[in-house]
């Protein structure tokens, strides 16, 4: 995760379908005060569809 954030510092969201990964990554992000969202793919898709008026 650190390598990903360093290589793409403009990333605002991390998407993962694995609930265990979601909670572990979210905990790491919070404990390191990193300003990035971690969400499930279904949430991401719903947001994209809503943004596009679908």
N, C-alpha and C positions, 0 to 999 in steps of 0.2 A: 504494500500500500504506500509506503513512504516513497519508493522509487516511482510509482505512478504519479503521486502528487508532485514530486520534484520535476518529473519529465513533462507534466502538463499542469503548470501552476494556475491556469485559467479555469480548470475544472470546477464546476459548482455543484455537481451531483455525482454520486456513485450509485449505480443500480445493481442489485444482486437479488437473485431469486431464492437463495438459500437462507431460511430464517436464522439459522445459527450464525452464518457469516454476517448477516445484517446486524444482529445484536452485538457480535464481537467487534466488528468494524466500527459500529456506532459508539461503543464504549471506548475504543481506542481514540476515535476522533474527539470525543468529549474530554477524555483525560489529557489530551495534548492540545486542547483549545484550538482545533483546526476548524475553520469556517467553511464547512462543506456539508451538503445533505447526503443522507444515505437512505434509499427507498427501494421498495419492491418494484419489479417491472410492471406489475398491474397498475400500481399507483402512477408510475411514470406515463404509461400509455393513457390512462384516464385523463391525466393533466394535459397531455398533448392533444387528445381528441377534443377536450373542452376548449382549449386555446384556439383550435381550428374550427370551432363551432359545430362539431359533429356530435 
